[in-house]
Amino acid sequence: MARSKPTDSPAPAGKAGRGPAAGRGRSSGAAAGATAASGKGRADKGRDKGRAGKDGEPKVGRLTKVGNQVRMIKQAYSLTQKNDPKLPWLMLIAFVAVAGVVELVAVLLGSPFLFLPIAIVLGVLAAMIVFGRRAQGSAYRQVEGQPGAAAWVLEGMRGDWRVSAGVAGTTQLDAVHRVLGRPGVVLVGEGSPTRVRNLIAQEKRKIARVVGDTPIYDLVVGDEEGQVPLRKLSTHVMKLPRNLSAAEVNTLGRRMSALGGPRMPVPGGPMPGGRQMTVSARQVRRR
């Protein structure tokens, strides 16, 4: 009996076959995967590049921070040298004197080369201390007697001090600044002593209703008897007794913010054309 031949023919191989079509599918899928992977890599790189710190600002590398500090110190040095030509010589004398004393001790101990790095480090430290003090004195001499000088000094103090500049004042540029910290409330006046005393008394009566038993200190900046010189203002305020804890300071700060009221316009920088000097001097003073 003769067998019948199948009527269905096999699928032809070639361009119309499944093999090449499947090949195109696999190649397109791989290309799409590679594109997605590269896109993800670029996105991850962008996220890493724009990663922000705790304060929401972009993170700055350590080398960048060191470079910024070096530039600020260099800027402060150049500006201080213009007003204090003796600065380089005084720094050199401090370096040589301290390093020489250390090396002399090292020679007596029989190890001059062992103490050489220590002598250099201590000499540089002594020179930087001299530089900081001379820069601070030069900055004070430039701002002394100018409106806003006391606020500039108060805002540069180290520690947790909440300074409100110009809480009261007159058209003659007399001003009262309020400082909140561990001692309590400090009212600092600058200008004519007679007018400033009246302003301080009015401000003290106003805040006494809010702060309760919190100590309130008041002082006037000046060189007369009973006043605090500008160059000693920050030291005087920071030496006041600590009467409050950190939590009490925060609570008091929230209560003080409820006072509101107008603020007298205080010059942003007491040194004419010296904004850079202001920043540099503060950075040097905080070290």
C-alpha positions as CSV (number, residue, x, y, z in Angstrom):
1,M,0.0,0.0,0.0
2,A,1.5,3.3,-1.1
3,R,2.1,5.9,1.6
4,S,0.8,9.3,1.1
5,K,3.2,12.2,1.1
6,P,2.7,14.9,3.7
7,T,1.1,18.0,2.2
8,D,2.7,20.5,4.8
9,S,6.1,21.6,3.6
10,P,8.8,22.5,6.2
11,A,9.5,26.1,6.9
12,P,12.2,27.4,4.5
13,A,15.5,28.3,6.0
14,G,17.0,31.6,5.1
15,K,16.1,35.3,5.5
16,A,12.4,34.5,6.1
17,G,13.2,31.8,8.7
18,R,12.9,32.1,12.4
19,G,16.7,32.0,13.0
20,P,17.6,35.4,11.6
21,A,14.5,37.0,13.1
22,A,15.3,35.6,16.5
23,G,18.8,36.9,16.0
24,R,17.5,40.4,15.4
25,G,15.4,40.2,18.5
26,R,18.3,39.2,20.7
27,S,20.6,41.9,19.3
28,S,18.0,44.6,19.7
29,G,17.3,43.4,23.3
30,A,21.0,43.5,24.1
31,A,21.4,46.9,22.7
32,A,18.4,48.2,24.7
33,G,19.9,46.6,27.8
34,A,23.2,48.2,27.2
35,T,21.5,51.6,26.6
36,A,19.6,51.3,29.9
37,A,22.7,50.2,31.8
38,S,24.7,53.2,30.4
39,G,21.8,55.5,31.2
40,K,21.7,54.2,34.8
41,G,25.4,54.6,35.1
42,R,25.2,58.2,34.0
43,A,22.3,58.8,36.4
44,D,24.3,57.2,39.3
45,K,27.3,59.3,38.4
46,G,25.2,62.4,38.3
47,R,23.7,61.6,41.7
48,D,27.2,61.0,43.2
49,K,28.5,64.2,41.7
50,G,25.6,66.2,43.1
51,R,25.4,64.5,46.5
52,A,24.5,66.9,49.2
53,G,25.7,67.0,52.8
54,K,23.7,67.3,56.0
55,D,23.1,71.0,55.5
56,G,21.7,70.5,52.0
57,E,24.8,72.0,50.3
58,P,27.0,70.1,47.9
59,K,29.8,68.3,49.6
60,V,33.2,70.0,49.3
61,G,36.4,67.9,49.2
62,R,39.1,68.2,51.8
63,L,41.6,69.6,49.3
64,T,39.1,72.3,48.3
65,K,38.6,73.2,52.0
66,V,42.3,73.4,52.6
67,G,42.8,75.5,49.5
68,N,40.0,77.9,50.6
69,Q,41.6,78.2,54.1
70,V,45.0,78.9,52.6
71,R,43.6,81.6,50.3
72,M,41.8,83.2,53.2
73,I,45.0,83.2,55.3
74,K,47.0,84.6,52.4
75,Q,44.4,87.3,51.9
76,A,44.4,88.3,55.6
77,Y,48.2,88.4,55.6
78,S,48.4,90.7,52.6
79,L,45.8,93.0,54.0
80,T,47.3,93.1,57.4
81,Q,50.8,93.7,56.0
82,K,49.6,96.9,54.3
83,N,48.6,98.3,57.7
84,D,51.4,96.7,59.7
85,P,54.7,96.7,57.8
86,K,56.5,95.1,60.8
87,L,54.4,91.9,60.5
88,P,56.9,89.9,58.5
89,W,59.8,90.7,60.7
90,L,57.9,90.0,63.9
91,M,56.8,86.6,62.5
92,L,60.4,85.8,61.5
93,I,61.6,86.7,65.0
94,A,59.0,84.6,66.6
95,F,59.9,81.6,64.4
96,V,63.7,81.9,64.9
97,A,63.4,82.4,68.7
98,V,61.1,79.4,69.3
99,A,62.9,77.1,66.9
100,G,66.3,78.2,68.3
101,V,65.3,77.5,71.9
102,V,64.0,74.0,71.0
103,E,67.2,73.2,69.0
104,L,69.3,74.5,71.9
105,V,67.6,72.0,74.2
106,A,68.0,69.3,71.6
107,V,71.8,70.0,71.4
108,L,72.1,69.8,75.2
109,L,70.3,66.5,75.0
110,G,72.6,65.2,72.2
111,S,69.8,64.8,69.6
112,P,69.8,67.9,67.4
113,F,68.4,66.2,64.3
114,L,65.7,64.3,66.2
115,F,64.1,67.5,67.5
116,L,64.5,69.5,64.2
117,P,60.9,68.7,63.0
118,I,59.5,69.7,66.4
119,A,61.5,72.9,66.3
120,I,60.1,73.8,62.9
121,V,56.5,73.0,63.8
122,L,56.7,75.0,67.0
123,G,58.4,77.9,65.2
124,V,55.6,78.0,62.6
125,L,53.0,77.9,65.4
126,A,54.6,80.8,67.2
127,A,54.7,82.8,63.9
128,M,51.0,82.1,63.3
129,I,50.1,83.2,66.8
130,V,51.9,86.5,66.2
131,F,50.1,86.9,62.9
132,G,46.7,86.2,64.4
133,R,47.2,88.8,67.1
134,R,48.5,91.5,64.8
135,A,45.7,90.8,62.3
136,Q,43.1,91.1,65.1
137,G,44.7,94.4,66.3
138,S,44.8,95.8,62.8
139,A,41.2,95.0,62.2
140,Y,40.1,96.6,65.4
141,R,42.0,99.8,64.6
142,Q,40.3,100.0,61.3
143,V,36.7,99.5,62.6
144,E,37.1,101.5,65.9
145,G,34.8,104.4,66.0
146,Q,32.7,103.4,63.0
147,P,29.0,102.6,63.2
148,G,28.4,98.8,63.4
149,A,31.8,98.0,64.8
150,A,30.4,96.5,68.0
151,A,28.0,94.3,66.0
152,W,30.9,93.1,63.8
153,V,32.9,92.1,66.9
154,L,29.9,90.3,68.5
155,E,29.1,88.3,65.4
156,G,32.6,87.1,65.3
157,M,32.6,85.5,68.8
158,R,33.3,81.8,69.1
159,G,30.5,79.6,70.6
160,D,26.7,79.6,70.6
161,W,25.9,83.3,70.7
162,R,22.7,84.6,69.1
163,V,23.3,88.2,68.1
164,S,20.5,90.5,67.1
165,A,22.1,93.7,65.7
166,G,20.3,97.0,65.9
167,V,17.3,96.1,68.1
168,A,17.1,99.8,69.0
169,G,18.8,102.9,67.7
170,T,18.6,106.6,66.8
171,T,19.0,108.6,63.6
172,Q,22.4,109.6,64.9
173,L,23.5,106.0,64.4
174,D,23.5,105.1,68.1
175,A,22.6,101.4,68.4
176,V,21.8,98.7,70.9
177,H,22.6,95.1,70.0
178,R,21.1,92.1,71.9
179,V,23.2,89.0,72.6
180,L,21.6,85.8,73.9
181,G,23.9,83.1,75.3
182,R,24.7,81.0,78.4
183,P,25.1,84.1,80.7
184,G,21.6,85.3,79.8
185,V,20.8,88.4,77.8
186,V,23.5,91.0,77.1
187,L,22.6,94.5,75.8
188,V,25.6,96.2,74.1
189,G,25.3,99.9,73.2
190,E,27.5,102.0,70.9
191,G,27.4,105.7,70.2
192,S,26.7,108.6,72.5
193,P,26.8,107.3,76.1
194,T,23.8,109.5,77.1
195,R,21.5,108.4,74.3
196,V,22.7,104.8,74.4
197,R,21.9,104.5,78.2
198,N,18.3,105.6,77.5
199,L,18.0,103.1,74.7
200,I,19.4,100.3,76.9
201,A,17.0,101.2,79.7
202,Q,14.0,101.1,77.3
203,E,15.1,97.8,75.8
204,K,15.7,96.2,79.2
205,R,12.2,97.1,80.3
206,K,10.8,95.6,77.2
207,I,12.6,92.2,77.4
208,A,12.2,91.9,81.2
209,R,8.5,91.0,80.6
210,V,9.6,88.1,78.5
211,V,12.7,86.6,80.1
212,G,11.5,86.6,83.6
213,D,14.3,85.9,86.1
214,T,17.0,85.5,83.4
215,P,19.9,87.8,84.1
216,I,20.2,90.9,81.9
217,Y,23.6,92.5,81.4
218,D,24.2,95.8,79.8
219,L,27.4,97.6,78.7
220,V,28.5,100.5,76.5
221,V,31.4,100.3,74.1
222,G,34.0,103.1,74.5
223,D,37.2,104.2,76.0
224,E,35.8,106.3,78.9
225,E,35.5,105.2,82.5
226,G,32.9,102.5,83.0
227,Q,32.9,101.5,79.3
228,V,34.3,98.5,77.5
229,P,36.9,99.1,74.8
230,L,36.1,97.6,71.5
231,R,39.2,95.4,71.4
232,K,38.1,93.8,74.8
233,L,34.4,93.5,74.0
234,S,34.4,89.8,72.9
235,T,36.6,88.8,75.9
236,H,34.4,90.7,78.3
237,V,31.2,89.1,77.0
238,M,32.6,85.6,77.0
239,K,33.9,85.9,80.5
240,L,30.4,86.6,81.9
241,P,29.2,83.8,84.3
242,R,27.3,80.9,82.8
243,N,23.8,81.1,84.2
244,L,21.8,79.0,81.7
245,S,22.0,75.6,80.2
246,A,21.9,75.0,76.5
247,A,18.3,73.8,76.6
248,E,17.3,77.0,78.6
249,V,19.1,79.1,76.0
250,N,17.0,77.5,73.2
251,T,13.8,78.0,75.2
252,L,14.7,81.6,75.8
253,G,15.5,82.1,72.2
254,R,12.0,81.0,71.2
255,R,10.5,83.4,73.7
256,M,12.7,86.3,72.5
257,S,11.7,85.7,68.9
258,A,8.1,86.6,69.9
259,L,9.2,90.1,70.6
260,G,9.5,91.0,67.0
261,G,9.5,94.8,66.5
262,P,11.4,96.9,64.0
263,R,15.1,96.7,63.6
264,M,17.4,99.6,63.1
265,P,19.5,99.5,60.0
266,V,23.1,98.7,61.0
267,P,25.9,98.9,58.4
268,G,26.7,95.5,57.1
269,G,30.5,96.1,57.2
270,P,32.0,98.8,59.4
271,M,35.2,98.8,57.4
272,P,34.8,100.9,54.2
273,G,35.5,98.7,51.2
274,G,36.8,96.0,53.5
275,R,34.4,93.2,53.2
276,Q,37.2,90.8,52.4
277,M,39.2,92.0,55.4
278,T,36.1,91.4,57.6
279,V,35.8,87.8,56.6
280,S,39.5,87.1,56.7
281,A,40.0,88.7,60.1
282,R,37.1,86.7,61.6
283,Q,38.6,83.5,60.2
284,V,42.0,84.3,61.7
285,R,40.5,85.3,65.1
286,R,38.5,82.0,65.3
287,R,41.7,79.9,65.0
